[in-house]
Amino acid sequence: MARVLMVLRPDEGGAFRHVADLSRGVAAAGHEVAVCGPLAHRADDLGVPVIPLDMARAISPRHDAASAAGLVRVVRRYRPDLIHAHG
């Protein structure tokens, strides 16, 4: 069994639907899956645990650095075997 971390910012549209479908499929295959991003309000739609992480859409060096630092903390805590980032 692998531990997979999906990283996603969009909370709708094609990327969101892709990650939702992929996450459920990978989990159904027996792997542990979590999605990381600003998606706590969509947890029921994803069907897997959501690890909240603030990520802005607009480019902002300060905000981007904070998001990257937050992702490092998530990775250290969750310890995934695979990170799959989207959008």
DRENDO-982634 format. One line per 5 residues: number of its first residue (from 1); for each residue x, y, z of N, C-alpha, C. Coordinates in nm, 2 decimals, decimal comma, padded with zeros to 4 digits. Example, Ala and Ser with C-alpha at 12.3 -4.5 7.8 and 13.67 -1.06 7.14 Angstrom:
<rs>
1) 01,32:-00,57:00,78:01,23:-00,45:00,78:01,32:-00,33:00,78; 01,28:-00,22:00,71:01,37:-00,11:00,71:01,29:00,00:00,79
</rs>
This chain:
<rs>
1) 00,08:-00,12:00,00:00,00:00,00:00,00:00,09:00,12:00,00; 00,06:00,22:-00,08:00,13:00,35:-00,09:00,04:00,45:-00,03; 00,11:00,55:00,02:00,05:00,67:00,08:00,07:00,78:-00,02; -00,05:00,83:-00,08:-00,05:00,93:-00,19:-00,10:01,06:-00,14; -00,03:01,17:-00,17:-00,08:01,31:-00,14:-00,11:01,38:-00,27
6) -00,23:01,41:-00,29:-00,27:01,49:-00,41:-00,27:01,64:-00,36; -00,21:01,73:-00,44:-00,20:01,87:-00,41:-00,28:01,94:-00,52; -00,38:02,02:-00,48:-00,47:02,08:-00,57:-00,52:02,22:-00,52; -00,53:02,32:-00,60:-00,59:02,45:-00,56:-00,73:02,46:-00,62; -00,76:02,44:-00,74:-00,89:02,46:-00,79:-01,00:02,38:-00,72
11) -01,11:02,44:-00,68:-01,22:02,37:-00,61:-01,33:02,34:-00,70; -01,31:02,35:-00,83:-01,42:02,32:-00,93:-01,35:02,30:-01,06; -01,43:02,25:-01,16:-01,37:02,24:-01,30:-01,31:02,10:-01,32; -01,24:02,10:-01,44:-01,18:01,97:-01,48:-01,07:01,92:-01,39; -00,98:02,00:-01,34:-00,88:01,96:-01,25:-00,94:01,90:-01,12
16) -01,04:01,97:-01,07:-01,10:01,92:-00,94:-01,17:01,78:-00,97; -01,24:01,77:-01,08:-01,31:01,65:-01,11:-01,21:01,54:-01,13; -01,10:01,57:-01,20:-01,00:01,47:-01,22:-00,94:01,41:-01,09; -00,90:01,51:-01,00:-00,85:01,47:-00,87:-00,95:01,39:-00,79; -01,07:01,43:-00,79:-01,18:01,36:-00,72:-01,19:01,22:-00,77
21) -01,20:01,20:-00,90:-01,21:01,07:-00,95:-01,09:00,98:-00,93; -00,97:01,04:-00,95:-00,84:00,97:-00,93:-00,82:00,93:-00,79; -00,85:01,02:-00,70:-00,84:00,99:-00,55:-00,92:00,88:-00,51; -01,05:00,88:-00,55:-01,14:00,77:-00,51:-01,09:00,64:-00,57; -01,04:00,64:-00,70:-01,00:00,52:-00,76:-00,87:00,46:-00,70
26) -00,78:00,55:-00,67:-00,65:00,51:-00,60:-00,68:00,45:-00,46; -00,78:00,52:-00,39:-00,82:00,47:-00,26:-00,89:00,33:-00,27; -00,97:00,31:-00,37:-01,04:00,19:-00,39:-00,94:00,07:-00,43; -00,83:00,11:-00,48:-00,73:00,01:-00,52:-00,64:-00,03:-00,39; -00,68:00,03:-00,28:-00,61:-00,01:-00,15:-00,50:00,08:-00,10
31) -00,49:00,20:-00,16:-00,39:00,29:-00,12:-00,45:00,40:-00,03; -00,36:00,46:00,05:-00,41:00,57:00,14:-00,39:00,70:00,07; -00,50:00,78:00,05:-00,50:00,90:-00,03:-00,55:01,01:00,06; -00,49:01,13:00,04:-00,54:01,25:00,10:-00,51:01,36:00,00; -00,60:01,46:00,00:-00,59:01,58:-00,09:-00,55:01,70:-00,01
36) -00,46:01,77:-00,05:-00,41:01,89:00,02:-00,44:02,02:-00,06; -00,50:02,11:00,00:-00,53:02,24:-00,07:-00,64:02,31:00,00; -00,68:02,42:-00,05:-00,79:02,50:00,01:-00,93:02,44:-00,02; -00,95:02,32:00,02:-01,06:02,24:-00,03:-01,15:02,18:00,08; -01,13:02,23:00,21:-01,21:02,17:00,32:-01,36:02,17:00,29
41) -01,41:02,27:00,22:-01,55:02,28:00,20:-01,59:02,18:00,09; -01,50:02,11:00,02:-01,54:02,01:-00,08:-01,50:01,87:-00,04; -01,47:01,85:00,09:-01,42:01,72:00,14:-01,52:01,61:00,10; -01,65:01,63:00,12:-01,75:01,53:00,09:-01,75:01,49:-00,06; -01,72:01,59:-00,15:-01,71:01,56:-00,29:-01,59:01,48:-00,33
46) -01,48:01,50:-00,26:-01,36:01,43:-00,29:-01,36:01,28:-00,24; -01,43:01,25:-00,14:-01,44:01,11:-00,09:-01,31:01,06:-00,02; -01,22:01,15:00,01:-01,09:01,11:00,08:-01,06:01,23:00,18; -00,98:01,20:00,27:-00,95:01,31:00,37:-00,88:01,43:00,30; -00,92:01,55:00,35:-00,86:01,67:00,30:-00,77:01,74:00,40
51) -00,65:01,77:00,36:-00,56:01,84:00,45:-00,56:01,99:00,41; -00,62:02,08:00,49:-00,63:02,22:00,45:-00,49:02,29:00,43; -00,48:02,36:00,32:-00,36:02,44:00,29:-00,41:02,56:00,21; -00,38:02,68:00,26:-00,42:02,80:00,19:-00,33:02,82:00,07; -00,39:02,84:-00,05:-00,31:02,86:-00,17:-00,39:02,97:-00,25
56) -00,32:03,08:-00,29:-00,39:03,18:-00,36:-00,37:03,15:-00,51; -00,47:03,20:-00,59:-00,46:03,19:-00,73:-00,37:03,29:-00,79; -00,37:03,41:-00,75:-00,28:03,52:-00,80:-00,14:03,49:-00,76; -00,05:03,53:-00,85:00,10:03,52:-00,82:00,13:03,62:-00,71; 00,19:03,58:-00,60:00,24:03,66:-00,50:00,36:03,60:-00,43
61) 00,48:03,65:-00,45:00,59:03,59:-00,39:00,58:03,56:-00,24; 00,52:03,65:-00,16:00,50:03,63:-00,02:00,41:03,51:00,01; 00,29:03,52:-00,06:00,19:03,42:-00,04:00,24:03,28:-00,09; 00,30:03,28:-00,21:00,36:03,16:-00,26:00,46:03,09:-00,17; 00,54:03,17:-00,11:00,64:03,12:-00,01:00,57:03,06:00,11
66) 00,47:03,13:00,16:00,39:03,08:00,27:00,33:02,94:00,24; 00,27:02,94:00,12:00,21:02,81:00,07:00,31:02,70:00,06; 00,42:02,73:00,01:00,53:02,63:-00,01:00,58:02,58:00,13; 00,59:02,67:00,22:00,63:02,63:00,36:00,52:02,55:00,42; 00,40:02,58:00,40:00,29:02,50:00,45:00,29:02,36:00,39
71) 00,31:02,35:00,26:00,32:02,22:00,20:00,43:02,14:00,25; 00,54:02,20:00,28:00,66:02,12:00,34:00,61:02,07:00,48; 00,54:02,14:00,56:00,49:02,10:00,69:00,39:01,98:00,67; 00,30:01,99:00,57:00,21:01,88:00,54:00,28:01,75:00,50; 00,38:01,77:00,41:00,46:01,65:00,37:00,53:01,59:00,48
76) 00,59:01,67:00,57:00,66:01,61:00,69:00,57:01,54:00,78; 00,45:01,59:00,79:00,35:01,53:00,88:00,28:01,40:00,82; 00,25:01,41:00,69:00,17:01,30:00,63:00,27:01,19:00,58; 00,39:01,23:00,54:00,49:01,14:00,49:00,44:01,05:00,38; 00,41:01,12:00,26:00,36:01,04:00,15:00,47:00,96:00,08
81) 00,43:00,86:00,01:00,52:00,79:-00,08:00,53:00,85:-00,22; 00,42:00,92:-00,25:00,40:00,99:-00,38:00,33:01,12:-00,36; 00,38:01,22:-00,42:00,31:01,35:-00,43:00,26:01,38:-00,57; 00,14:01,40:-00,59:00,08:01,42:-00,73:00,02:01,56:-00,72; 00,08:01,66:-00,79:00,03:01,80:-00,78:-00,04:01,83:-00,91
86) -00,15:01,91:-00,90:-00,23:01,95:-01,01:-00,26:02,10:-01,00; -00,28:02,16:-01,12:-00,34:02,29:-01,13:-00,25:02,40:-01,07
</rs>
